[in-house]
């Protein structure tokens, strides 16, 4: 269920899919788009992205086109 108070707190959320490339680490797995903290009202349904199964650590969201890059943790 959508939180009815979301509209009252828009300054606390990032604009949906505002970053064309998002760098993630293994701590973010399982990866899904939209990411936590995104204003869901202006986004798309949550989709899980198997970035850890790719050869180059990159995955593009099929809904919004956001590019994700999996980096090794230092």
Beta strands, then each sheet from edge to edge (+ up, - down):
strand 1: 21-24
strand 2: 31-33
strand 3: 47-49
strand 4: 58-60
strand 5: 67-70
sheet 1: 1+ 5+ 4-
sheet 2: 2+ 3-
end
